[in-house]
């Protein structure tokens, strides 16, 4: 009998079933013998051991009174933004310290996400929120802004419109974390630009490429979504990038700094090793998205389903544990789930009338074609039932109803957004 707790919103819920816990044994050992500022030291080390660029101080010094834009992740991510900003400020140098609030714009890369509120910004930026907000140098990207700048069209036909403050900056810096991503392969690097600070139309055209089978988690070698993002970023390339990689417990494993593509490749290789877990197939798989903010809404949390559902036998059950305190998270996601009842219908809609948010319905219907899905959340259970999903308000109830056979092979995933289950028994096509 496995007795453990898994994340649900800002708390942990009890699990008491006979199942196999699927998680990496490795990661960072946070023992008392390690320095408290280990994360900062790793980031500083990256800034002194660059990949393909000059030191940041040299880049800034080349232009007197340079306008600097630092792009940071929004409230849907867990990047150690404050620690990166501390290290970047230190690296730029004392001689610039007094001028930095005037020189630097912190640009929050929201893509098409809802803008962060004051509490979100406080969590992302800490003391930097007050410093830059008071100087009017804190900007939340708006994908529908009228003053975005056209910088080119990719070879795949994506017209690239970017945030004006970023394009017009003398020094462009990207920060963020490298994570699994279900159709870009990995987050990080170029993703801070597209979708992070791109126009809605640019994002729509890029994301429509996700129908390609190569657009999948942990793949960037021949992934058209990734390649299109990279080409788009090349039209207004950053001068400097710093990205971090964390284990499934949120501990910073390492940081990489320098040229955008080199940083991504190095970090993605580490992230793939950290997150990929080879396993057999299970009759029932219990998957937590990983708690807040990863399960703040269904739109964000479903990435965990995509990472894990192929480890369920066809016709088996995935019990998804995600609080979703903010509801569905996107009106088009909800609209498409109501409008298109099958995987085939959503795929046709993607081809003919792609709408951001609708792609989440595509992935949900793709999952439902293979497995039975039950969701433990704060969502309306009747709505979920209409979609062909069994809704529950408690994990205890879900386990009681869905696991009624002692012979079932059961797996448990505590942090689904950070765990990629790889089926070792077959190399079947993913539907």
Secondary structure, DSSP 8 states (H G I E B T S, - for coil): -EEEEEEETTEEEEEEES-EE---S-S----TTS-TTHHHHHHHHHHHS-BSS--HHHHHHTSTT--EEEEEE-TT----HHHHHHHHHHHH-GGGTTTHHHHEEEEEE-TTS----HHHHHHHHTHHHHHHHHTT-EEE--TT-TT-EEEEE-TT--EEEE-HHHHH-SEEEEEEE--EETTTEE-SGGGGTTTTTB-HHHHHHHHGGGGSTT--TT--SS-HHHHHHHHHHHTT--SEEEEEEE-TTS-EEEEEEESHHHHHHHHHHHHHHHHEEEE--EEEEEEE--STTTTSSHHHHHHHHHHHGGGEEEEEEEEEE---TT-SS-HHHHHHHHH--SHHHHHHHHHHH--TTHHHHHHHHHHHHHSEEEEESSS-HHHHHHTT-EEES-HHHHHHHH---TT--EEEES-GGG-EEEESS------
